[in-house]
Amino acid sequence: MNPPCPLCHGTNIKPYHRDKVRDYMCCASCDLVFVPSHQHLSADDEKAQYDQHDNRPDDPGYRRFLGRLFTPLEERLAPGAQGLDFGCGPGPTLSLMFEEAGFAMALYDPWYAPDKSVLSITYDFITLSEVAEHLATPGPELDALWQMIRPGGWLGIMTKRVRDKEAFRGWHYINDPTHICFFADTSFDWLAAHWTTGGVSANLIFAGPDVVLIGKVA
C-alpha cells in the first residue's frame, strides 16, 4: 500500500519516477511529488549534507539569487513589519537583507538556530528559501507556519516547481538527497484553497518560476 500524501493526506498515490537511488510518488489530489519516508536520509546524514553548504552573506551572487524572493516580498511589506526566516541555514543571509531594509527578523533552523521560542509568536511575514523541498511532513509544518502569520501578512516560499514527467527525469533538483518533496503549481493552488476558510482568504501569487507568495487576507 502506498503512503498517504505528506501535504494533503490524500490516498490516491501513483508512482511518478524512479532512479537508481529513490522512488518518487505523486498525489492525484494536490500533485505533490514526494520520496517515501523509508528512503529519507538519517538525521545525521542529512545534517552532514547541510554542513557542506557554503552560503555567505558577503557573496553577491548568493544575494542576487535570494533577491528573487526578497524583492517581490519586500515590495508588499509595510514599514516596520516583523519577519521570521524559517530554515535559515548555517549562513543566514535573507534575514540580513530584510534587516538592512529596516525589518526586524527572527531566525529558526532545526540544525543551526534551534530556539523554538520564536515559533510561539506571530509575524507579518515568514520566509522559506530553499526549505520547502526538505520538509518531511509539509502539510502540518506549513499549516503551523500559516497560523503564525498575522492578518495582512505573507508567506514567501522559494522552491523549484515540478513541470512534467519528462522534465522531472532529467531535473538536477532531484539529485540532492535532502530534497524529498516537490511542489507543482497545483500543489500551491491546493494550499491556497485549503487555507481559505473561516473568513480568511489565501491570496496566491506566482512571483517567479521558483517563488510563491501567499497573503493572508482577513
N, C-alpha and C positions, 0 to 999 in steps of 0.2 A: 504493500500500500504506500502511495506517495505521501510525503509530508504535507501538511497544510501550508498555505502561503504565509510567510512571516510578516507580510504587510496587511492584507485584508482578511486573513484566516480562511480564504476560500479553499475548497477541496477539489475543484476541477483543475488538477495539475497535470501537465503533459511534459514529456521530455522535449527539450529545445535544442540542445547541443551537447556533444561530448568530445573532450580532447584526451590527451594521454594522461592527464592528471585528475580531472574532475568531471562531474556531471553538472548540467545546467538545466533547471526545470523552469517552466513558465506557467503562471497563473492565468487561467482564462477569464477571471473576473477583473483583474487590475493590470494584467500584462507585466507584472514584475517578473524578472528572470533572476533566479537565485540558485546558489550552491547548497545542496543538502547539508544539514548541520554536522553529520558524521564525517564530512570531508573538510571541515574547517580546520585551520591550524590550532595547535595548542596555544594557551595563553603565552607561554614562554617563547614559542616560535614566532608568534605574532609580534610580541614586543621586540624581538631581535630584528625583525624586518623594519619596524619603525625606527629603531636606533640607527639604521643605515641612512635615514633621510638627512639631507644637508640643506635645509631651507633656512636662510638667514635674512634678517630684516634689512641688512645693508646690500642685498642683492637686487639690483634694479630690474633684472629680468623676472625675478620672483614677484616683485611688486607689480610689474606690468600684468603678469598672469593673474594675480589676485584682484587687480583693477577691474577685471571682467565682472566680479561680484560687487566690489566696493562701489564703483561708480553709479550703477543704476539704483543700488540700495541707498547710498548716501543722498542722492537727489530726492528721495522720498521721506527723509527723516526731518523731524522738527528740531530746532536748536535745543541742545541740552538733552537729547534722547539718550537713554541708557541701554547698553547692549551687553550681550553675552556671546563670546566666541566659544562655541561648543566643539570640542575636539581640536584644540589649538595646536597640538603637537609640541615637539621639543624646542621649536624656534618661533614663538608667536610673532606673527607679522601683520596679519589682517587687523588684529586688535590694535596694534600700534598705529596703523594707518587711520583707523577711526579715532583714536586718541589724538593724533596730530590734527584731525579735522574738528576737534572740540567735543568729542563724545566720550562719556565715561564707559569703561569696559571692564567686565569681569571675565575670568578665564575658567574653563573646565576641560580637563582631559583625564580619562581614567588612568593613564600612564604617567603623564608629565605635570598635571595640575589637578590632583585628585580631591580637592576640597569640595565635598558635596554640599556644603552650606550654601554655595552660590546657586544651587538647584532648588532652593526653598523660597526664592523670591521671584518677582515678576520683572519683565523687561519690555522696553519699547521695540527692541529688535534682537533677534538671535541669528547668528551665522553658523553655517556648517560648510566649510570649504574643504572639498575632497574628503568628506566624512561619511556621507550617507551610504556610499558603496561598501563601507566597512561594518555596517550595523547588522548584527546577527538577528535581532528582532526589531526591524524598523517600524512595525506597526505601533507597539506600545511605546517605543522610545520617541518617535515623532509625535505621538499623541501627548506625551508628557511635556514635550517642548512647546507644543501648541498651547497647552494650558498655562504655560509660563509667560505667554505673550499678552500684553495689555491690549485692550480695545484700541484700534487705530494703529497697532504695531505690525511688524513684519517678520516673517521667517525667510531668510535668504539662504538658498542651497546651491552650491556649485558641485555638480557631478555630471559626468558624461552620460548621455542617454542612448538607450537601445534604439536602433533604426529598424533593422530587419535581420533575418537569419543569415543571409549571405554576408552582410557587413559584420555580423557578430563573429562568424567563423574566423575571420582574419583580424579581429579587433585586438589591438595591443592592450587594451584596458583589462581584458580577462586574464592576462598573463601574470598580473600581480596576485600572489596567493592570498593577500589580505582583502582583496575585493571579492565580496561574497553576495552582493545583491545589486541588481542593475535595473534602473528605472526607465520606463518608456514615457513618452508624453502622456499616454493614457493612464499611467500609474499616478501621475500628479493630478490628472483630471479626477481620478477616483478619490485621492486625498482631499481635494478641494470640496468635492461633493460630501464626503464623509464628515468634514469639519463644518459644513454649512448646516447648522441646526440650532434650535433653541434661541432664535433671534440673532444669531451670529452668522455672517456670510464670509466665506473664504474667497478672496479675490486673487485668482491665479494669473500670474504674468510670466510668460516665457521671455526672459530678458536677453537670451543668447542661446547658442547651441548647447551650452553646458551650465546655464544659470537660470534658476527659477526663483521668483519672488511670490510669496503668498501673504496677502494682507488680511488682517482680522478686522472686519467691518461690523460694528455693533448696530 
